[in-house]
């Protein structure tokens, strides 16, 4: 399988790491495959896909959506990112974490 679950947090946050296949030309990797996402218990339907670029030191805002709920797929292609997620679901055992 080309995708590996690195960690899981707050029930619904999953960090996945794609496997890069390297040779003298460079590399190739699959970043999404419905059958692999399904096997890992991840959603397989995406209704929107955005791409953004942030310069070093940028802080982006907190986003949430109640109805319909929206997932977020984040990919760091160069450098590092510090992602913070807070559970704000009423009645959730991890509320506030």
C-alpha positions in Angstrom: 0.0 0.0 0.0 1.3 3.4 -0.9 -0.3 5.3 2.0 0.5 4.8 5.7 -1.3 6.2 8.7 1.3 8.0 10.7 -1.1 9.0 13.6 -4.7 9.5 14.6 -6.1 12.3 16.8 -9.5 13.2 18.3 -11.2 10.3 16.5 -11.4 12.1 13.0 -8.0 13.6 12.4 -5.7 11.2 10.5 -2.1 12.0 9.5 -1.1 9.9 6.4 2.2 9.6 4.8 2.4 8.6 1.1 5.3 6.4 -0.1 7.5 8.0 -2.6 9.0 5.7 -5.3 12.4 7.2 -6.3 14.7 6.6 -9.1 17.3 8.5 -11.1 14.6 10.6 -12.8 13.1 11.9 -9.5 10.1 10.4 -7.7 6.4 9.4 -8.0 3.8 9.1 -5.3 0.1 8.5 -5.1 -1.5 11.0 -2.7 -5.0 9.8 -3.1 -6.5 6.5 -4.1 -10.1 5.7 -3.2 -9.5 2.0 -2.5 -6.5 2.7 -0.2 -8.5 5.5 1.6 -11.4 3.1 2.1 -9.1 0.4 3.4 -7.7 2.9 6.0 -11.2 3.9 7.0 -10.9 7.3 5.5 -13.5 9.2 3.4 -13.3 8.5 -0.3 -15.5 11.3 -1.7 -14.1 14.8 -2.1 -16.5 17.5 -3.2 -13.9 20.3 -3.3 -10.1 20.4 -3.6 -8.2 23.7 -3.0 -4.5 24.4 -3.2 -2.8 27.3 -1.3 0.7 28.5 -0.6 1.8 30.1 2.7 5.1 31.9 3.3 7.2 31.1 6.3 5.6 32.4 9.5 2.1 32.7 8.2 -0.7 31.9 10.6 -4.0 30.9 8.9 -7.4 31.1 10.7 -9.4 28.6 12.4 -12.2 27.1 10.3 -15.2 25.0 11.2 -18.5 24.0 9.5 -21.5 22.4 11.2 -23.9 21.5 8.4 -22.9 19.8 6.3 -19.6 18.9 8.0 -16.5 19.4 5.9 -13.2 17.5 6.0 -9.9 19.1 5.2 -7.0 17.5 3.3 -3.7 19.3 3.9 -0.5 18.5 2.1 2.9 20.0 2.9 5.1 19.8 -0.1 8.1 21.6 1.3 9.1 22.6 4.8 6.9 21.9 7.8 3.5 22.9 9.1 2.2 23.1 12.6 -1.5 22.1 12.5 -3.8 22.7 15.5 -7.2 21.1 15.7 -9.7 21.6 18.6 -12.7 19.4 19.1 -15.8 21.8 19.4 -18.4 19.1 18.9 -21.1 19.3 21.7 -21.3 16.0 23.6 -18.0 14.7 22.2 -15.8 12.8 24.8 -12.8 14.9 23.5 -14.6 18.3 23.6 -12.1 21.1 24.1 -9.1 18.9 23.4 
